[in-house]
Amino acid sequence: MNSDELKTLQAPIKDRFREHPETAVITLSADGQLGEGLSCSLQTGRALVQAGLHPAAGGDGSLACSGDMLLQALAACAGVTMRAVATSIGIGVTGSVRAEGDLDFRGTLGVDRDAQVGFSAIRVSFDLQSEASEQDLATLIRLTERYCVVYQTLANSPTLTVSLG
């Protein structure tokens, strides 16, 4: 897909959202089914994923770890966003994206009340090959960061609630 094709694809969507902003707010969801042992099964739309404890929390490593899944979602979103931005501004780029995060398992295991539960730091890095200038690549990174939904969600914590039923 080239820049013109992307703009043609997105133009009517953007027009609709400008004219009817309320149609731009869409609720996404994920559903899980509590499974056997210490597992939860999730339907991803492409496959069933069974999540369980990370080995550092007592898991055996045979099930997906939700922390890994969060980083995978971030890497996927950043990669797709970068490809869309690069296409939109006409930069040819190939390469890879990596998301990694630091997690102190003492927090989630209740070993140390002062240890943070959750990631204390998350880093996204790109290894890119491109003939674009350093300035154009800097713009590409800046716009990828700006428009990546998962990145922005993590950077600007949404209101979270937990409830029964």
C-alpha positions in Angstrom: 0.0 0.0 0.0 1.3 3.5 -0.8 0.5 6.8 0.7 -2.2 7.7 -1.8 -4.0 4.3 -1.3 -3.8 4.8 2.5 -5.2 8.3 2.3 -8.0 7.1 0.0 -8.8 4.3 2.4 -8.9 6.5 5.4 -10.5 9.7 4.0 -14.1 8.7 4.3 -13.5 7.4 7.8 -11.9 10.6 8.8 -14.7 12.6 7.2 -17.3 10.6 9.0 -15.5 11.2 12.4 -15.2 14.9 11.7 -18.9 15.2 10.8 -20.2 12.8 13.5 -17.6 12.7 16.3 -19.7 10.4 18.4 -19.2 7.6 15.8 -15.4 7.7 16.5 -15.8 6.4 20.1 -15.9 2.6 19.9 -15.7 0.2 22.8 -13.3 -2.7 22.3 -13.4 -5.7 24.5 -11.6 -8.9 25.5 -13.3 -11.8 27.1 -11.7 -14.6 29.1 -13.0 -17.8 30.5 -11.5 -19.0 33.8 -9.9 -22.3 33.0 -8.5 -25.3 34.8 -5.8 -24.8 37.4 -4.3 -21.3 37.2 -5.4 -20.4 33.7 -7.7 -18.1 31.8 -8.5 -18.7 28.1 -8.9 -15.7 25.7 -10.3 -15.6 22.2 -8.1 -13.3 20.2 -10.2 -13.4 17.0 -7.5 -15.6 15.4 -6.8 -18.2 18.0 -7.6 -19.3 21.5 -4.8 -18.2 23.9 -4.5 -19.8 27.3 -2.8 -17.5 29.8 -1.3 -18.6 33.1 1.3 -17.7 35.6 4.8 -16.6 34.5 7.5 -19.1 35.8 8.7 -16.4 38.2 5.3 -16.5 39.8 5.0 -20.3 39.9 3.9 -21.2 36.3 5.6 -23.8 34.2 6.0 -21.7 31.1 3.5 -23.7 29.0 0.9 -20.9 29.1 1.1 -17.4 27.8 2.0 -14.8 30.4 -0.3 -11.7 30.4 2.8 -9.4 31.0 4.3 -10.8 27.8 1.0 -10.3 26.1 0.9 -6.7 27.1 4.4 -6.2 25.7 3.4 -8.1 22.5 0.3 -5.8 22.1 2.6 -2.8 22.5 5.1 -4.1 20.0 2.4 -5.0 17.5 0.6 -1.6 17.8 3.9 0.3 17.6 4.9 -1.7 14.5 1.6 -1.3 12.7 1.5 2.4 13.6 5.0 2.9 12.3 4.1 1.2 9.0 1.0 3.4 8.6 2.9 6.6 9.5 5.8 5.7 7.2 3.4 4.9 4.4 1.5 8.1 5.0 4.5 10.4 4.9 6.3 8.4 2.2 9.2 7.0 4.0 10.4 3.5 3.0 11.4 1.5 6.1 12.0 -2.1 7.1 13.2 -3.5 10.3 11.9 -4.7 13.7 10.4 -3.5 16.9 11.0 -4.7 20.4 9.1 -3.9 23.6 10.6 -4.9 26.9 9.6 -4.2 30.5 11.0 -4.5 34.0 8.8 -6.4 36.5 9.6 -7.1 40.1 7.8 -10.2 41.0 8.1 -9.6 44.7 5.2 -7.1 44.3 2.7 -9.4 42.6 3.6 -12.3 44.9 3.1 -10.2 48.0 6.7 -10.8 49.2 7.5 -7.1 49.7 4.7 -4.5 50.1 7.0 -1.8 48.9 7.8 -3.6 45.6 5.7 -2.3 42.7 3.0 -4.5 41.3 3.3 -4.2 37.5 5.9 -2.9 35.2 8.2 -0.2 36.6 9.7 0.6 33.2 8.8 -0.3 29.6 11.0 0.4 26.6 10.1 0.3 22.9 13.0 0.2 20.4 13.1 0.0 16.6 15.9 -1.5 14.5 15.3 0.2 11.2 16.7 0.1 7.7 15.9 3.1 5.6 17.4 5.5 3.2 15.4 8.3 4.9 17.3 11.1 6.6 17.9 11.2 10.4 15.4 14.1 10.6 12.8 12.1 8.7 13.4 9.0 11.0 13.1 11.2 14.1 9.7 12.5 12.7 8.7 8.9 12.1 9.5 7.9 15.7 7.7 11.0 17.1 4.6 10.4 15.1 4.6 6.6 15.9 4.7 7.5 19.6 2.0 10.1 19.2 -0.5 7.8 17.3 0.2 4.4 18.8 -2.9 3.5 20.8 -1.3 1.0 23.2 1.7 3.3 23.9 -0.5 6.3 24.6 -2.8 4.2 26.8 0.1 3.1 28.9 1.6 6.6 28.9 -1.7 8.3 29.9 -3.4 5.9 32.2 -7.1 5.6 31.5 -9.7 5.4 34.2 -9.8 1.7 35.3 -12.6 0.0 37.2 -13.1 -3.6 38.4 -16.5 -4.9 39.2 -18.6 -8.1 39.6 -21.2 -9.0 37.1 
